[in-house]
């Protein structure tokens, strides 16, 4: 497996904006959120287990998972969140491993909101933390997901604290600036990772 660079950050920090820039530079991005969607596609065992446990209310009319309905249930009840994590985390891990092994770019990005809270962090050689002030997280997420403030705050509270994330970062990206600034930061990191791969050959 090539060098694996983890990218994480709190909800609304702008991880996608960072990973899109790595993709434009020809780097494979393995997205844990995407892996989480794949394992709960219609017909997959995980979706059947979730529907059995939570009821039909978490399914949309076309049989897909209603992620907003499920999120409301699990962030309102710690035990339900734990149940869901015990079901899905091993399956997500398997999907991520498969995608990492399929990658053919010089290094690979593993993007995950729970990178540092789960065993996913063990798959990485270094970690980028995308960071913005909590007030910015709140405003961006409310605007993007149409969630109310209380719901977003519950999600933020369930994630690792901003200070703890910062402490675990090998590279910290301040994403409260403009996109041109972000381009420069990502290009610099890209060069650093390519050099690291070349030096290791």
C-alpha positions in Angstrom: 0.0 0.0 0.0 1.3 3.5 -0.8 1.6 6.4 1.7 -1.8 7.0 3.2 -2.6 10.6 4.3 -5.6 11.0 6.6 -7.8 14.1 6.3 -10.3 14.9 9.0 -12.0 17.8 10.7 -15.2 18.7 12.5 -18.5 18.9 10.7 -18.6 22.0 8.4 -14.8 22.5 8.5 -14.5 22.0 4.7 -12.8 18.6 4.4 -14.4 18.2 0.9 -12.9 21.4 -0.4 -9.5 20.1 0.7 -9.9 16.6 -0.7 -11.3 18.0 -4.1 -8.0 19.8 -4.5 -6.0 16.7 -3.9 -8.2 14.9 -6.5 -7.5 17.6 -9.1 -3.8 16.9 -8.5 -4.4 13.3 -9.5 -4.5 11.8 -6.1 -7.0 9.0 -5.2 -9.4 10.0 -2.4 -11.0 7.2 -0.3 -13.9 8.8 1.4 -15.2 7.1 4.6 -18.6 8.9 4.2 -18.9 7.3 0.7 -17.9 3.9 2.1 -20.6 4.4 4.7 -23.2 5.0 2.0 -22.0 1.9 0.0 -22.5 -0.5 2.9 -26.1 0.6 3.4 -27.3 0.5 -0.2 -30.6 -1.3 -0.9 -30.1 -5.0 -0.7 -27.1 -4.8 1.6 -27.4 -6.7 4.9 -26.5 -3.6 7.0 -29.6 -1.7 5.6 -31.9 -4.6 6.5 -30.5 -4.7 10.1 -31.0 -0.9 10.4 -34.6 -1.1 9.2 -35.3 -4.0 11.5 -33.9 -2.1 14.5 -35.2 1.4 13.9 -38.3 0.6 11.8 -39.5 1.7 8.4 -39.4 5.3 9.3 -35.6 5.4 8.5 -36.3 4.3 4.9 -37.3 6.7 2.1 -40.1 5.8 -0.3 -37.6 4.3 -2.8 -36.2 1.9 -0.2 -33.0 3.9 0.4 -31.8 4.9 3.8 -33.2 8.2 5.0 -30.0 9.5 6.5 -31.6 12.6 8.1 -34.2 10.5 9.9 -31.6 8.1 11.1 -29.3 10.9 12.2 -32.1 12.4 14.3 -32.6 9.1 16.1 -29.0 8.3 16.8 -27.9 11.8 17.9 -30.9 11.9 20.3 -29.9 8.6 22.0 -26.3 7.6 22.9 -27.2 3.9 23.1 -28.7 4.0 19.6 -25.6 5.7 18.2 -23.4 3.0 19.8 -25.6 0.3 18.3 -25.3 1.8 14.8 -21.5 2.2 15.2 -21.0 -1.4 16.2 -22.9 -2.5 13.1 -21.4 -0.2 10.6 -17.8 0.6 11.6 -16.4 -2.9 10.8 -18.2 -2.9 7.4 -17.0 0.6 6.6 -13.4 -0.5 7.6 -13.5 -3.4 5.1 -14.8 -1.1 2.3 -12.0 1.4 3.1 -9.3 -1.2 3.1 -10.5 -2.5 -0.3 -10.5 1.0 -1.8 -7.0 1.8 -0.4 -5.6 -1.4 -1.8 -7.1 -0.5 -5.2 -5.5 3.0 -5.3 -2.8 3.5 -8.0 -1.9 7.2 -7.3 1.6 8.1 -5.8 -0.1 8.4 -2.3 -3.7 8.1 -1.2 -6.0 10.4 0.8 -8.3 8.8 3.4 -10.9 11.3 4.3 -13.0 10.6 7.4 -14.9 12.7 10.0 -14.2 9.9 12.5 -10.5 9.3 11.6 -9.2 10.0 15.0 -12.1 8.5 17.0 -11.9 5.1 15.3 -9.4 2.5 14.1 -9.4 4.2 10.7 -6.6 6.4 12.1 -4.3 3.3 12.2 -4.5 3.1 8.4 -2.8 6.4 7.9 0.9 7.5 7.9 0.1 11.1 8.8 -2.9 13.2 9.5 -4.2 16.5 8.1 -6.7 18.3 10.3 -8.9 20.8 8.6 -9.8 23.5 11.1 -12.2 26.4 11.5 -13.6 28.2 14.5 -16.7 26.4 16.0 -19.0 29.3 15.1 -18.0 28.9 11.4 -18.7 25.1 11.7 -22.1 25.8 13.1 -23.1 28.4 10.4 -21.7 26.4 7.5 -23.5 23.2 8.6 -26.8 24.8 9.2 -26.7 26.4 5.7 -25.5 23.2 4.0 -27.7 20.5 5.6 -30.7 22.5 6.6 -30.3 21.3 10.2 -31.4 23.4 13.2 -28.8 24.8 15.6 -29.5 22.3 18.3 -29.1 19.4 16.0 -25.7 20.6 14.7 -24.5 21.3 18.2 -25.4 17.7 19.2 -23.4 16.4 16.3 -20.4 18.7 17.2 -20.6 17.5 20.8 -20.5 13.9 19.7 -17.3 14.5 17.7 -13.8 14.9 19.2 -13.2 18.3 20.6 -11.5 20.9 18.4 -8.5 21.1 20.8 -8.0 17.3 20.8 -8.1 17.2 17.0 -5.6 20.0 16.7 -3.3 18.2 19.1 -3.3 15.0 17.0 -2.6 16.8 13.7 0.7 16.3 11.7 -0.5 19.1 9.4 -3.1 21.7 10.4 -5.0 23.5 7.7 -6.7 26.7 8.7 -9.7 26.7 6.4 -11.2 30.0 7.4 -9.5 31.9 4.6 -10.4 31.9 0.9 -10.2 29.1 -1.7 -7.1 30.6 -3.4 -5.3 30.3 0.0 -6.5 26.7 0.2 -5.1 26.0 -3.3 -1.7 27.1 -2.2 -1.7 25.1 1.1 -2.8 21.9 -0.7 -0.2 22.3 -3.5 2.5 22.7 -0.9 1.4 19.6 1.0 1.1 17.6 -2.3 4.8 18.5 -3.1 5.8 17.4 0.4 4.0 14.0 0.2 5.4 13.3 -3.3 8.9 14.1 -2.1 8.3 11.7 0.9 7.2 8.9 -1.4 10.2 9.5 -3.7 12.6 9.5 -0.8 11.1 6.2 0.5 11.6 4.3 -2.8 
